[in-house]
Amino acid sequence: MEDKTAKWIAVTALAPIAWGSTYFVTRHLLPPDVPLWGGLLRALPAGLLVLLLSRRLPTGAWWWRSLLLGTLNVGGFFVLIYVAGQRLPSSIASTLMSLAAAVMMLLAWLLMRQRPRLASVLGAIVGIAGVVLMLGVGGGPVDPVGVAASLGAMLASSLGFVLTARWGADVPALAMTSWQLVGGSLVLLPFAVLIEGAPPALTVPSALGFAYVTLVATALAYVAWFTGLRRLTPAVVGIVGLLNPLTGVLLGVLIAGEAFGAAQVIGFVLVLAGIVVGVLPGRARPGSMADPVPPADELRNSFGPVTGGAETAKTGSRAS
């Protein structure tokens, strides 16, 4: 694997590792029964912080794209994942989300005409087999509402991430992150006020929990994830996302004492093997999802204006 590709995979991996930890934090630190405010308090401060760093506002079609992608990747996703985190053990919630590896691959094929490489398909199959094993072992009945919320979050974010990869090749990762976080928050705000009323009172544990999910699991994680979507194919990014359940399972077992039997050990190993197989480099072929080779100035362009494309002039303007 080329050094640059390995570097971007490592950067991208920060996101699913951080996201895998949110299930434990949500379940044990954040206030229950306020998924709308929970999502809003996570997204809006992170979005405003990243917007101050990027100093770019959307223009043209990116106004409605930011609202749509923000709803899929932030507003709807955060609410559903908050529900899942409150109703499911960390291991179950995160393993359901790992199905995004296959869903992103399929959507990229349908929407971007990117046929998956054999290594990516095999990695997804092996990883999902591990998911099935880990999901089949638990410490009691599984809440169907939590399962539905987790699957809904997985489907919404998978579609949103593929559309981000399709539309956002010329948008710096910081700008893309801020637009979607703020856009999703604006969509979520009226529903939070009308349905849940005033925001929840924060205790010291819940304040620390929100600080973590805002700064680490949202601001940092989304910048890392969108950086990966600019430099890797959706198939590879989706496979890297299998680190989400590994993190969730480890935290659930090591900290919360959740069940972890022989079948889950086998599933854990299969998921890890799926990640390794799925990100293996391969020779490019027409219409395939072979890993792109990033240009030499990709790191610089991630945090500054992008040049060299017809869409570049439309990606954003400096915020006053």
Secondary structure as a PSIPRED ss2 file (coil, helix, strand):
# PSIPRED VFORMAT (PSIPRED V4.0)

   1 M C   1.000  0.000  0.000
   2 E C   1.000  0.000  0.000
   3 D H   0.000  1.000  0.000
   4 K H   0.000  1.000  0.000
   5 T H   0.000  1.000  0.000
   6 A H   0.000  1.000  0.000
   7 K H   0.000  1.000  0.000
   8 W H   0.000  1.000  0.000
   9 I H   0.000  1.000  0.000
  10 A H   0.000  1.000  0.000
  11 V H   0.000  1.000  0.000
  12 T H   0.000  1.000  0.000
  13 A H   0.000  1.000  0.000
  14 L H   0.000  1.000  0.000
  15 A H   0.000  1.000  0.000
  16 P H   0.000  1.000  0.000
  17 I H   0.000  1.000  0.000
  18 A H   0.000  1.000  0.000
  19 W H   0.000  1.000  0.000
  20 G H   0.000  1.000  0.000
  21 S H   0.000  1.000  0.000
  22 T H   0.000  1.000  0.000
  23 Y H   0.000  1.000  0.000
  24 F H   0.000  1.000  0.000
  25 V H   0.000  1.000  0.000
  26 T H   0.000  1.000  0.000
  27 R H   0.000  1.000  0.000
  28 H H   0.000  1.000  0.000
  29 L C   1.000  0.000  0.000
  30 L C   1.000  0.000  0.000
  31 P C   1.000  0.000  0.000
  32 P C   1.000  0.000  0.000
  33 D C   1.000  0.000  0.000
  34 V C   1.000  0.000  0.000
  35 P H   0.000  1.000  0.000
  36 L H   0.000  1.000  0.000
  37 W H   0.000  1.000  0.000
  38 G H   0.000  1.000  0.000
  39 G H   0.000  1.000  0.000
  40 L H   0.000  1.000  0.000
  41 L H   0.000  1.000  0.000
  42 R H   0.000  1.000  0.000
  43 A H   0.000  1.000  0.000
  44 L H   0.000  1.000  0.000
  45 P H   0.000  1.000  0.000
  46 A H   0.000  1.000  0.000
  47 G H   0.000  1.000  0.000
  48 L H   0.000  1.000  0.000
  49 L H   0.000  1.000  0.000
  50 V H   0.000  1.000  0.000
  51 L H   0.000  1.000  0.000
  52 L H   0.000  1.000  0.000
  53 L H   0.000  1.000  0.000
  54 S H   0.000  1.000  0.000
  55 R C   1.000  0.000  0.000
  56 R E   0.000  0.000  1.000
  57 L E   0.000  0.000  1.000
  58 P C   1.000  0.000  0.000
  59 T C   1.000  0.000  0.000
  60 G C   1.000  0.000  0.000
  61 A C   1.000  0.000  0.000
  62 W H   0.000  1.000  0.000
  63 W H   0.000  1.000  0.000
  64 W H   0.000  1.000  0.000
  65 R H   0.000  1.000  0.000
  66 S H   0.000  1.000  0.000
  67 L H   0.000  1.000  0.000
  68 L H   0.000  1.000  0.000
  69 L H   0.000  1.000  0.000
  70 G H   0.000  1.000  0.000
  71 T H   0.000  1.000  0.000
  72 L H   0.000  1.000  0.000
  73 N H   0.000  1.000  0.000
  74 V H   0.000  1.000  0.000
  75 G H   0.000  1.000  0.000
  76 G H   0.000  1.000  0.000
  77 F H   0.000  1.000  0.000
  78 F H   0.000  1.000  0.000
  79 V H   0.000  1.000  0.000
  80 L H   0.000  1.000  0.000
  81 I H   0.000  1.000  0.000
  82 Y H   0.000  1.000  0.000
  83 V H   0.000  1.000  0.000
  84 A H   0.000  1.000  0.000
  85 G H   0.000  1.000  0.000
  86 Q H   0.000  1.000  0.000
  87 R H   0.000  1.000  0.000
  88 L C   1.000  0.000  0.000
  89 P C   1.000  0.000  0.000
  90 S H   0.000  1.000  0.000
  91 S H   0.000  1.000  0.000
  92 I H   0.000  1.000  0.000
  93 A H   0.000  1.000  0.000
  94 S H   0.000  1.000  0.000
  95 T H   0.000  1.000  0.000
  96 L H   0.000  1.000  0.000
  97 M H   0.000  1.000  0.000
  98 S C   1.000  0.000  0.000
  99 L C   1.000  0.000  0.000
 100 A H   0.000  1.000  0.000
 101 A H   0.000  1.000  0.000
 102 A H   0.000  1.000  0.000
 103 V H   0.000  1.000  0.000
 104 M H   0.000  1.000  0.000
 105 M H   0.000  1.000  0.000
 106 L H   0.000  1.000  0.000
 107 L H   0.000  1.000  0.000
 108 A H   0.000  1.000  0.000
 109 W H   0.000  1.000  0.000
 110 L H   0.000  1.000  0.000
 111 L H   0.000  1.000  0.000
 112 M H   0.000  1.000  0.000
 113 R C   1.000  0.000  0.000
 114 Q C   1.000  0.000  0.000
 115 R E   0.000  0.000  1.000
 116 P C   1.000  0.000  0.000
 117 R C   1.000  0.000  0.000
 118 L H   0.000  1.000  0.000
 119 A H   0.000  1.000  0.000
 120 S H   0.000  1.000  0.000
 121 V H   0.000  1.000  0.000
 122 L H   0.000  1.000  0.000
 123 G H   0.000  1.000  0.000
 124 A H   0.000  1.000  0.000
 125 I H   0.000  1.000  0.000
 126 V H   0.000  1.000  0.000
 127 G H   0.000  1.000  0.000
 128 I H   0.000  1.000  0.000
 129 A H   0.000  1.000  0.000
 130 G H   0.000  1.000  0.000
 131 V H   0.000  1.000  0.000
 132 V H   0.000  1.000  0.000
 133 L H   0.000  1.000  0.000
 134 M H   0.000  1.000  0.000
 135 L H   0.000  1.000  0.000
 136 G C   1.000  0.000  0.000
 137 V C   1.000  0.000  0.000
 138 G C   1.000  0.000  0.000
 139 G C   1.000  0.000  0.000
 140 G C   1.000  0.000  0.000
 141 P C   1.000  0.000  0.000
 142 V C   1.000  0.000  0.000
 143 D C   1.000  0.000  0.000
 144 P H   0.000  1.000  0.000
 145 V H   0.000  1.000  0.000
 146 G H   0.000  1.000  0.000
 147 V H   0.000  1.000  0.000
 148 A H   0.000  1.000  0.000
 149 A H   0.000  1.000  0.000
 150 S H   0.000  1.000  0.000
 151 L H   0.000  1.000  0.000
 152 G H   0.000  1.000  0.000
 153 A H   0.000  1.000  0.000
 154 M H   0.000  1.000  0.000
 155 L H   0.000  1.000  0.000
 156 A H   0.000  1.000  0.000
 157 S H   0.000  1.000  0.000
 158 S H   0.000  1.000  0.000
 159 L H   0.000  1.000  0.000
 160 G H   0.000  1.000  0.000
 161 F H   0.000  1.000  0.000
 162 V H   0.000  1.000  0.000
 163 L H   0.000  1.000  0.000
 164 T H   0.000  1.000  0.000
 165 A H   0.000  1.000  0.000
 166 R H   0.000  1.000  0.000
 167 W H   0.000  1.000  0.000
 168 G C   1.000  0.000  0.000
 169 A C   1.000  0.000  0.000
 170 D C   1.000  0.000  0.000
 171 V C   1.000  0.000  0.000
 172 P C   1.000  0.000  0.000
 173 A H   0.000  1.000  0.000
 174 L H   0.000  1.000  0.000
 175 A H   0.000  1.000  0.000
 176 M H   0.000  1.000  0.000
 177 T H   0.000  1.000  0.000
 178 S H   0.000  1.000  0.000
 179 W H   0.000  1.000  0.000
 180 Q H   0.000  1.000  0.000
 181 L H   0.000  1.000  0.000
 182 V H   0.000  1.000  0.000
 183 G H   0.000  1.000  0.000
 184 G H   0.000  1.000  0.000
 185 S H   0.000  1.000  0.000
 186 L H   0.000  1.000  0.000
 187 V H   0.000  1.000  0.000
 188 L H   0.000  1.000  0.000
 189 L H   0.000  1.000  0.000
 190 P H   0.000  1.000  0.000
 191 F H   0.000  1.000  0.000
 192 A H   0.000  1.000  0.000
 193 V H   0.000  1.000  0.000
 194 L H   0.000  1.000  0.000
 195 I H   0.000  1.000  0.000
 196 E H   0.000  1.000  0.000
 197 G C   1.000  0.000  0.000
 198 A C   1.000  0.000  0.000
 199 P C   1.000  0.000  0.000
 200 P C   1.000  0.000  0.000
 201 A C   1.000  0.000  0.000
 202 L C   1.000  0.000  0.000
 203 T C   1.000  0.000  0.000
 204 V H   0.000  1.000  0.000
 205 P H   0.000  1.000  0.000
 206 S H   0.000  1.000  0.000
 207 A H   0.000  1.000  0.000
 208 L H   0.000  1.000  0.000
 209 G H   0.000  1.000  0.000
 210 F H   0.000  1.000  0.000
 211 A H   0.000  1.000  0.000
 212 Y H   0.000  1.000  0.000
 213 V H   0.000  1.000  0.000
 214 T H   0.000  1.000  0.000
 215 L H   0.000  1.000  0.000
 216 V H   0.000  1.000  0.000
 217 A H   0.000  1.000  0.000
 218 T H   0.000  1.000  0.000
 219 A H   0.000  1.000  0.000
 220 L H   0.000  1.000  0.000
 221 A H   0.000  1.000  0.000
 222 Y H   0.000  1.000  0.000
 223 V H   0.000  1.000  0.000
 224 A H   0.000  1.000  0.000
 225 W H   0.000  1.000  0.000
 226 F H   0.000  1.000  0.000
 227 T H   0.000  1.000  0.000
 228 G H   0.000  1.000  0.000
 229 L H   0.000  1.000  0.000
 230 R H   0.000  1.000  0.000
 231 R H   0.000  1.000  0.000
 232 L C   1.000  0.000  0.000
 233 T C   1.000  0.000  0.000
 234 P H   0.000  1.000  0.000
 235 A H   0.000  1.000  0.000
 236 V H   0.000  1.000  0.000
 237 V H   0.000  1.000  0.000
 238 G H   0.000  1.000  0.000
 239 I H   0.000  1.000  0.000
 240 V H   0.000  1.000  0.000
 241 G C   1.000  0.000  0.000
 242 L C   1.000  0.000  0.000
 243 L H   0.000  1.000  0.000
 244 N H   0.000  1.000  0.000
 245 P H   0.000  1.000  0.000
 246 L H   0.000  1.000  0.000
 247 T H   0.000  1.000  0.000
 248 G H   0.000  1.000  0.000
 249 V H   0.000  1.000  0.000
 250 L H   0.000  1.000  0.000
 251 L H   0.000  1.000  0.000
 252 G H   0.000  1.000  0.000
 253 V H   0.000  1.000  0.000
 254 L H   0.000  1.000  0.000
 255 I C   1.000  0.000  0.000
 256 A C   1.000  0.000  0.000
 257 G C   1.000  0.000  0.000
 258 E C   1.000  0.000  0.000
 259 A C   1.000  0.000  0.000
 260 F C   1.000  0.000  0.000
 261 G C   1.000  0.000  0.000
 262 A H   0.000  1.000  0.000
 263 A H   0.000  1.000  0.000
 264 Q H   0.000  1.000  0.000
 265 V H   0.000  1.000  0.000
 266 I H   0.000  1.000  0.000
 267 G H   0.000  1.000  0.000
 268 F H   0.000  1.000  0.000
 269 V H   0.000  1.000  0.000
 270 L H   0.000  1.000  0.000
 271 V H   0.000  1.000  0.000
 272 L H   0.000  1.000  0.000
 273 A H   0.000  1.000  0.000
 274 G H   0.000  1.000  0.000
 275 I H   0.000  1.000  0.000
 276 V H   0.000  1.000  0.000
 277 V H   0.000  1.000  0.000
 278 G H   0.000  1.000  0.000
 279 V C   1.000  0.000  0.000
 280 L C   1.000  0.000  0.000
 281 P C   1.000  0.000  0.000
 282 G C   1.000  0.000  0.000
 283 R C   1.000  0.000  0.000
 284 A C   1.000  0.000  0.000
 285 R C   1.000  0.000  0.000
 286 P C   1.000  0.000  0.000
 287 G C   1.000  0.000  0.000
 288 S E   0.000  0.000  1.000
 289 M C   1.000  0.000  0.000
 290 A C   1.000  0.000  0.000
 291 D C   1.000  0.000  0.000
 292 P C   1.000  0.000  0.000
 293 V C   1.000  0.000  0.000
 294 P C   1.000  0.000  0.000
 295 P C   1.000  0.000  0.000
 296 A C   1.000  0.000  0.000
 297 D C   1.000  0.000  0.000
 298 E H   0.000  1.000  0.000
 299 L H   0.000  1.000  0.000
 300 R H   0.000  1.000  0.000
 301 N H   0.000  1.000  0.000
 302 S H   0.000  1.000  0.000
 303 F C   1.000  0.000  0.000
 304 G C   1.000  0.000  0.000
 305 P C   1.000  0.000  0.000
 306 V C   1.000  0.000  0.000
 307 T C   1.000  0.000  0.000
 308 G C   1.000  0.000  0.000
 309 G C   1.000  0.000  0.000
 310 A C   1.000  0.000  0.000
 311 E C   1.000  0.000  0.000
 312 T H   0.000  1.000  0.000
 313 A H   0.000  1.000  0.000
 314 K H   0.000  1.000  0.000
 315 T C   1.000  0.000  0.000
 316 G C   1.000  0.000  0.000
 317 S E   0.000  0.000  1.000
 318 R E   0.000  0.000  1.000
 319 A C   1.000  0.000  0.000
 320 S C   1.000  0.000  0.000
